[in-house]
């Protein structure tokens, strides 16, 4: 079926190529996606980066929470993840080790 799609495309048979692609997709297993937000793996998420920058400037978790409208516990988790992901040994080191 893939070969048919390629041949239709090469011939310029747009309608037939689209029909063949649709048929091909209907016979493939559905793509399994985890629900929720995308993972950033070893990179800092935008929010983690924001929290890390404020933490590196000397703000305490409670102060960061007020500025970003988050709970102190959420800020604590973001700081912990940022430290782990960057390999920083302290909050002050977050800016220097941040990729």
N, C-alpha and C positions, 0 to 999 in steps of 0.2 A: 504494500500500500504506500509506503514511503517513496518507493521508486516511482509510483504513479504520480504522486504529488510533484516530485522533481521533474518528471517528463512533461506534465501539464504546465508547470511553471516555465520550463525551457521553451515550450511551444507558444507561450503567451495565452494559454487558455485559463484566464483568471477565474472564471466561474467554476470550471471543472476542478481546478486546483483547490479552490476554497471548499467545494463540496467534498473532495477527497480528504482534505485536512480535517473537516468536521467528522467524517466517518472514521478516520484514524483515531481522533481524540475519543470518540465514543467507545472504542474498543480497548482503550488503555485504562489501567487502574487509576482512580482519582488520586491526585497529588495530596499527600497527607501533610497538613500544616497544623502546627500547634496553635491553639487559640492564644490570644493576648498580643502583647507588643513584641516587636522584633528584638532579638537578643543582640547585645553589643559585644558579646564575648569578652575579649581582653581590652577593648577600647572603652573609654569613658563615654557614658551617655551624655547628651547635652545637659541634663539636670545634674548629673554627677560632676561634670566639669564646672558648672556654675557654683555648686556647693564647695567644690575643692578650691576654687579661686578665692571664695570668701573665707574659707577656713585657713588658707595659706596667708591671708592678709591679717589674721589674728582674731577674727570674730569667733565667738563661742557658739555652740550648737543652738542655744536658745536665741541668740541674736540673729543667726542665719535663718532660723525658723520664722522669726518675725518679718525679716526682710523679704523672704521668698514665699511667705504664707503657707508654711509647711508645719508639721508637728515636729517637736524636738527629736522624737524617736526616728522619724523619717530622715531627718538631717543626719542623725547618728549613723543610720544604715548607709546613707550615701557616702559619708566620710569614710566609713570602714571599707566599702567597696572601692572607693577611689584609692585608698592607701594600698589595698591588696593589688589592684590592677596596675598601679604605677610602680609598686615596689618601694614607695617612699617610707622612710622610717619615722617621720613625724609630719604633723600638719604643715609645718613651715616648708618642708621639702616637697610638698605637693606641686607647687608651681615649677620647681626646677626639674622634677622628673616627669611632669605631665607631657604626653606626646602631642 
